[in-house]
Amino acid sequence: MKLSGHFMRFFTGSEYSLTEYYQKQDEIMIRKNMIAVCTGLTVLAAAPVLAAPNARTIMTKMAKVYKNANTYQATWSVNTQVMAMKVDSIMQMKQKGKQFLMNMHPAKDAQGPMAMAMNQHVVCNGKKIYDYIALLNKYTVIDFPSAAQAKKMGQGMMPGMTGSINSFATVQPGQYKLLKASKIGATPVWVILYHPTGKIDVTNYYYINRDNYHIKMLRIAMKQGATPINVEMTVVSEILNKPIANTLFQFVPPKGATKLDIPAGAMMGKGMP
């Protein structure tokens, strides 16, 4: 429909027909939308992309958590492939690991002498380490290692899992690689692969809470000769900086237990790599 130029100027501000006028309006709207979309894409393209932190940065943050902890209390569930058995380990530590208590016992469904062998009670008062072995109803006593001895021998100086806990407070020499982001249950974690320095055939996989950088699980893959050994250690519960009474770290031999003498310098219950 073509109306007079005077009428069209009054109605639309131009001399286009109504049909032509609305077509022009549609074109203008399309152009505006395209400009808005392109502008939005430009802004998004210019926005910084948050990259995942590198593996060593994550490990450093985890180490800071445990290094700054005055006390540590936790229950760990340990699965061992060689013994095909699940073990629960209850840890309590203070003074950076100089005082600690560890109760390790097999899962309820474990049976046989191997299960009894895994029933262990270790106490350290800061000067002596007492290791009670339920299967023998005997206990050993060794001196707490000096700082130089602990550094030379590594975490193996500490019985059971105490060495592994202490190692979390230090970024150990070696190669670290961030594998992926994953989950343990509902907890988001970083997965870090670690190869220690040297020719030791050991690979550790650290599963670290992405929110607070606490350890959630540690998997260890190693070989003893030609035999592969896999250990999976999972945190069931964990409390940091809750006061612990010193009386907890006093060893009292169970009824009938006798002391088992060991050669000077020998170590019982070496910690895991």
Secondary structure as GFF3:
##gff-version 3
##sequence-region A 1 273
A	DSSP	alpha_helix	5	12	.	.	.	ID=ss1
A	DSSP	alpha_helix	18	46	.	.	.	ID=ss2
A	DSSP	alpha_helix	55	67	.	.	.	ID=ss3
A	DSSP	beta_strand	71	80	.	.	.	ID=ss4
A	DSSP	beta_strand	85	94	.	.	.	ID=ss5
A	DSSP	three_ten_helix	95	97	.	.	.	ID=ss6
A	DSSP	beta_strand	99	106	.	.	.	ID=ss7
A	DSSP	alpha_helix	113	117	.	.	.	ID=ss8
A	DSSP	beta_strand	120	124	.	.	.	ID=ss9
A	DSSP	beta_strand	128	133	.	.	.	ID=ss10
A	DSSP	beta_strand	138	143	.	.	.	ID=ss11
A	DSSP	alpha_helix	147	153	.	.	.	ID=ss12
A	DSSP	three_ten_helix	154	157	.	.	.	ID=ss13
A	DSSP	alpha_helix	162	167	.	.	.	ID=ss14
A	DSSP	beta_strand	174	184	.	.	.	ID=ss15
A	DSSP	beta_strand	187	196	.	.	.	ID=ss16
A	DSSP	beta_strand	202	209	.	.	.	ID=ss17
A	DSSP	beta_strand	215	224	.	.	.	ID=ss18
A	DSSP	beta_strand	227	240	.	.	.	ID=ss19
A	DSSP	three_ten_helix	246	249	.	.	.	ID=ss20
A	DSSP	beta_strand	258	259	.	.	.	ID=ss21
###
